[in-house]
């Protein structure tokens, strides 16, 4: 059983949204600054890739563990701890004097985010009951998340060009400070389990190792390639560890991830959708940015400004989705949103080496981002539908893992497709052709997401949980009579 300490829902939403904004910002702000970082700190080409890879590795590998820790040790506690670690490591990164300083700081940022991100989402799902209020809260959370990712490109370009690359790390500090300041203003102390459950140490080790090796194997394909023995050895080891994880979790009395959760059409289907949507969205960000810089010859700041319509479209899409799905099933927004995003990416696939921002970027940016926004808010609500409060962190960690893996794997695969199609050519026409092919495949990924939404997600909205039904569900999970 759980008791629900008093808190202020508006403050909880604000704290969770600000935290998610800084995590999304940090994932995209670094990319534009990589050339400046390489020059300033003397990175080798291979070493520079670890500025991005080590964050993805720590964040993706530890999300399931972070999510479960929220349920066992308290969401507010993990939220504060994760944000504090993230902020301190951002400061360390901004003061870095050697390559290993920055890589270590990025690893620490990933660790902090892996603790705080699932805690933020779990705080929302336990504060707002299933139904219109939760949909609206998750709509705001999703809009802020989308804005952070899109504005990260803008901030990265402007800060790198006019303030220096160190500010892409230091900019996190005031945002983290705001999120932490909101905690005592109204974030409840969290839930207290009736009995203290022990952390599933074998499951945690297997999940962290398996997901970590999977992310490592995928992200290193940019330097090793998919045909490398090292790549396949890493992916094979990840498969073994993840298979062992499934076996261990099926027998554990207090699992890190209760496998029965995946049998829910809402949770299982939504996580597949998150994976596919992240793969398509990350691909759009990456290749459109490359197109503007490598083909159209735009600078870092101009590229960042050019992403503003994308950011506005994402925010508009999430707000529309929130209104549409407040009293209706998420499928109403998910299916047309995925198809609209697919249409925008297919439009992007028509890019020309002789094109320009107004003719080749603006229109498809608005269509793609609006469609992606229509997917983001309802998929977050779907992924937490029917989940008992005692497993809110578990479900949140799972959804964040699906998003991180989708983005990493999708981008790595499509980057390889573009590179192989382009070959050794570096002229704008050849690069344009490779980018266009990958964007066309990303469009197909969003079509697949629409198919999954139609085939897997229930046609009707799940009934809103009352306190009595929540207690009954939790007792059934614990094996006690209700």
N, C-alpha and C positions, 0 to 999 in steps of 0.2 A: 504494500500500500504506500501511497504518497500523501503527504500533506502539502498544501499549496500556500506558501508564504505570501504575504501581501507584497505587491509591487505596483508600479505604475506602467501600464501597457505601453503608453506613448514613449516613455523613457527607454523601455526595453527595446522597442522598435528602433528608436534613434541610435542607441548604442550598437545594436546589431548591424544596422545599416552603415554607420560610419566605419565600423570594423571591416565589413565586407568591401566597402569602397576602397580602403587602403590596401587590402589584399589583392583586389582586382587591379588597382592602379600599379602595384608593384610588379605584377606579372607581365605588364606590357611596357612600362616606362623604361626598363633597362635596355630593350632591344635597340632603340634608336641611338643610344649612347655608346654602344659597344666599340665603334671605331675610336672614339675619344678615350675610352677607358684603356684600350690596347696601347695607344700612344703614351698616355700618362703614366701607366704602371709597368709598361714593358712586357705585356702578355705575349706569349707565342700564339699562333693561330689556334692550335689545339687547346692550349690552356684557356684562351678566351671563351671557348664554348662552354667551359665549366661554370662560368658566371651565370649562365642560364640553366645548365643541366643540373647543377648541385641543388638549386632551389626546387626544381621539379622533382628531383629524387627524394629530398627530405620531405617535401610537402605531400607528394603522392604516396610515398611509402608509409607515412605515419598517420594518415587520416583515419583509418579504421581504429587504430589504437587510440588516437585522440578522441574520436567519437565515443568509444566505450568508456574511456576515462571520465568523460563528462557525466555519464550516467552513474558511475560508481563514486566519484569524488566531488561532484557538484559542478553544475554548468557555470555559475558565476565565478567560482574559484579557477576553473580551467580557462575561462574567458580572460580573466585578469592576468593570470600567469602567462598565457600565450601572447597576449598583447604586450606585456612587459618585455618578454624575451624578444619579440619582434622589434619593438622600439629600440632596445639596447643594441641589437645587432644591426639595425639600420644606422644608428650612430657610429658603430664600429666600422661599417662599410663606408660611410661618408668620410671617415678619417683614415682609411686604409692607405698604407704607404708601400705595400708590396702585393703582388698578385695573390699570394696565399692568404693575406689578410682579408681581401675582398671575397675570395671563395669561401673562407670560413664564416664570414659574416652572412653570406647568402645562404649557407647551410643552416645557420641559426635562425634566419628569417623563416625558412621553410619549416623548421621545427616549431617555432612560435605560431605560425599560421595554421599548422596541422592541429594544434591544440585549441586555438581560439575560433577558427572558422566553423567547425561542427558545433562548438558550444553556442555560437551566435545563432545558428539556425535552430538548434534545439531549444534555446530560450524562447524563440518566437513560437515554435509549435507547441510548447507547454504553456505559454502565456495566452495564446489566442486559440479558442476552441475551433474545431473543424466547422467549416461553413464560411459565410461571407466575410466575417471579421478576419479569419486566418488568410483567406484569399487576398483581401485588401492589404494585410500586413506583408505577405509574401510578395505582393505586387510592388510595394514600395522597396522592399529588400532587393528584388530582382532588378528594378529600375536603377537603383543606386549601384548595384553590382555591374550592370551593363555600362553605366556612365563611367565607372572607374576604369573598366577595361578600355573603353574607347578614348577617354580623356588621357589615359596613360600615354598613348601615342603622341598626343598634342603636348602634354607636359614634358615628355622625354625630349621632343624636338626643341621646344622653347628653352627649357632649362639647360640642355647641352650647349645650345648655340649662344645663349645670352648670359648664363650664370655659371656654367661649368658642370661637368658630369657629376661631381660630388653631390650636387643638390638633388639628383634623382633618388639618392638614399636619404638625405637629410629632410626632404619634403615630407617623409613619413612621420617625423617626430610630432609636429603639431596636430596631425590628424589622429595619431595614437593617443595623444594627450586629451583630446576632446572625448574620444571613446571611453577612456579610463575615468574622466571626470563625470561622465554620465552614470557610472555604476552606482556610486553611493546616493545618487539623486533619485533612484527608483528601480534599480534592477534587484529583484528579490534574491534572498540568500540561496534559493534553489530548493530542490527536493531532497528529502531525507528518506532513504529506503528503510523499510521496517526491519530488515536484517542486512548486515554488511556482507556483500558478495565479494569474493576474491577475484582479482583480475585474472583472466585466462592467459597465463604466461606462455604456454606452448603455442596457443593460437596467435598471440601477439607477435611472438618471434617468427612464426611461419608466415603470417600475413605481411609483416613489415619486410621480411626478407624476400618473399615472393613478389609483392608489388614493387618493392625497390629494385629488384633485379629486372623486372619487366620494364619499368620506366628507364632504367639504365641501358638495357639492351636496345630499346627503341630510340632513345634520344641520341645515342652514339652512332646511329647509322649515318649521321651527317658527315662523319669522318671515317668510319670503318666500312660503311656500306652494308647492304642486306646479304651479300654473298660471303661475308667474312665469317670464318670459323668462330671467332670470338663472339660475334653477334649471336650466332645460333647456339653456342655453348651457354651464353648468358640467358637467352630466352628459354633454352631447355631446362636450365637450373630453376628458372622462375616457374615453369610449368610443373616441375616436380614438387617444389615447395608449396605452390597453390593447391595442387592435388592433395598433398598431405594435410594442408589447412582444412580442406573440405572434410576429410576423414576425421580429423581431430574435432572439428566443430560439431559434427554429427553425433559425437559421443560425449561432448563436454556438458557438464551440468550447468555451468554459467559461461556460455560461449561468448567469444568476442563478437561474433556475428551469428545470430540465430538463423539457420538456413531456412526455417519455415517462413521467415520474413520475405524471402525472395519468391515464395509461392503465391504471395498476394499479387493479383493482377495489377493493382495500383502501384505497389512498390517495385515489383519486377519490371513491369512495362515502362514505368517512368524512368528507371535507371538505364534501360536500353535507350530511351529517348534522349536522356541527358548525355549519354556517351556519343550518340550520333550527332546531336545538335552541337556539342562542343567541338567535334571533329570538323564539322562544316564551318562553324563560326571562326575557330582559330585559323583555319585555312584561308578564309576570306581576309582576315586581318593581315596575315603574313604575306600573301601573294599580291594583294592590292597595294600594300606598302612597298613591296619590291617593284611592282609595276611603275608606281609613281616615281620612285627614286632611280631605278636602273634603266627604265625604258623612256619615261618622260623627262628624266633629268631634274626632278624637283629636289630641293634641299630638305634637311631634316625638319626645320621649322615649318616650311610650306607643306610638307607631308602631314605633319601633325595637325595643322589648321584644316587641311583637306578632309580629315577624319571627323570634323565636327558634325556634318550632316549624318554620318553613320551613328554617332553618339545620340543625336537628337531622335533619329529613327528608332533606335533601340528603346529609348525612354518612352517615346510615344506608343510603341508597340506594347510594352509592358503595362502602361496605363490603360490602354484599350482592352487588353486581355483581362485585367483586373475587373473592369466594369462588366465585361461580357460573362466572365465565369463566376462572378460573385454569387449567383443563384442558379447556375447551370453547370453541366459537366465540363471538365477541362477539355474534352474532345472538341467542343465547339470552337475553341481557340487554337488548339494544338494542330489540328489537321490543316485548316486554311493557312495557319502561320508557317508550318513546315513547307507547304506547297508554294507560298509566296516567297519564302527565302530561297527555295529551289529555283523559282523563276528569276529572282534577282541575280543569283549566281550564274545561271545560264546566260543572262544578259551580260554579266561580267566576262563570260567566256568569249564574247565577241570583241574584246579589247584589240586595239590596233597599235602597232609601233608608231604610227603617224597621228595617233589620237591626242586627246587632251582631257583635262579635268571635267569640263562641261559636257563633252560629248561621250566620254567613256567611263567616267567615275561617278559623277553626281547622281544620275538617274538610278543605276543599279545599286548604288550605296543606300539610297532611300528605300528601295523595294526590299533589298536583302535585310537591312536592319529592322525595318518594320515587321517583316515576317519572323525574324529571330526573336524580336521582342514579344511577339504573340505566343512564342513557345516558352520563353524563360519563366514567366510568372506561373502559369498553370502547371508546368512540369514540376516545379518545386512543391506546389500544393499536392499534386498527385503522389509524389514520392514519399510524402509523410501522411497520406490518408490511411486511416485505420491503424496507425501505429500508437501503441500505448505510451504514456508519458515516460515509463521506466525504460523505454527503448528509443526515446527521441534522439539521444546522442548517437546511438548505433545507426539509426536510419539516416541521420544527418551526415555522419562520417561516410556511409556507403554512397550517398548521392554525390558528395564532394569528391570521393575517389573516382566515381564513374565519370564525372566531368573532367577531372585531371587526366585520367587515362585516355578518355576520348580525344581531348585536345592534343596530348603528346603523341599518341599512336596515329591519329588521323593526319597530323601535320608531318610526322616523320615519313609516313607512307607516301603522301602526296608530294612532299619535297623530293623524294627519291624518284617518283614518276616524272616530275618536271625536269630533274637533273638528267635522267636517262634519255628523255625525249630531246633535250637540248644538246646533249653530248658535250663536246669540248668547245662549241661555239659560244662566244660571249657578246655578239653583236645584238642590238636591241630587237631585231626581228626574231632571232632564234630564242632569246629569253622570253619574248612576248608569247611565242608559240607554246613554250613549256608552261608558263603561268596559265595560259588560257585552258590548256588541257586539264590541269589540276583543278581549276575552278569549275570546269564542266563536271568533273567527277564529284566534286563537293556538292554540286547541285543534285546529283543522283543520290548522294548520301541523305540529303534532306527529303527527297522523295521517299526513300526507304523509311525515314522517320515517320512520315505521314502514314505509310502502310502499317507500321508497328502500332501507331496510335489507333488506327481503325480496327486492327485485328486483335489487339491485346487489351487495351483499356476498356473498362466496363462502359456500357452505354448510359448508365444512370449514376447520378451522384451518390456516394456512400452516405448513409444516414449519419447525421451529426451525433457525436458521442455526448451523452449526458454524464454527469459525475458518477451515477450509479453504474452505467454500462462500462465506463472506463475501469471502475473498480472490479467489476465482474471479469473483464478481459484480463486484467492484471492477475487476478487470482487464478484464472485458468492457466495463464503462462507459468505461474509459480507452482501449479499442481495442487492448489488448495481449493476446497469448495467455496463457491461464491455465496 
